[in-house]
Amino acid sequence: MLRAKYYGAETIITRPYLHYVYHCPGADQDVLKRAWTYIRSSKESLTASKLREADWGNSLEDLLESDPTQSRDGISTKAIRSMLLSHACMWSSIRSTKAFNGIRTRLKVTNIFGTIHAQFGNCLVLAQCCESVWFKDLDGFAPIHEVPKLLEETMHKCKTYSNLAPALGKDYQVLHKALYSIRGLQR
């Protein structure tokens, strides 16, 4: 439970970076693509989920706290930071959702509507990222293979508890459409 809350907080903190990268103007996309290529080439032996935990020389924190006007290999640290944190946001959303889905019984202390609706929000963000042509161009960025199962599990919880909160029934319908869309893209 605490792990899920931790990843949920991390998602909320890093979501503005994902929003920035997702909605960046076309001119910035080239810089961000180069930043992602730099990140992947620097840590190519790592899986995407371990990328942000890797040893970055003076540490990831130093990179995140560095002057955004500085550069590494001609790429601004601002672009590298934005890509790392937006990637971290997606993986935190996945980890949070997986952790909550791993809790098999309803906890008495948990606001079930708030918990499931938060997972709905995570799944919606992940589904949108998986549909994005911009993110598909970034090798290894969007975890499209992880998302359908997370949507299905969250949909099941929405349906199970929709009698307690009718809004969860609407959440179910939205996730159903998103899942259908993602599955259409995977074919």
Secondary structure by P-SEA (a helix, b strand, c coil): caaaaaaaaaaaaaaaaaaaaaaccccaaaaaaaaaaaaaaacccccccccccccccccaaaaaacccccccccccaaaaaaaaaaaaaaaaaaaaaaaaaaccccccccaaaaaaaaaaaaaaaaaaaaaccccccccccccccccaaaaaaaaaaaaaaccccaaaaaaaaaaaaaaaaaaaaac
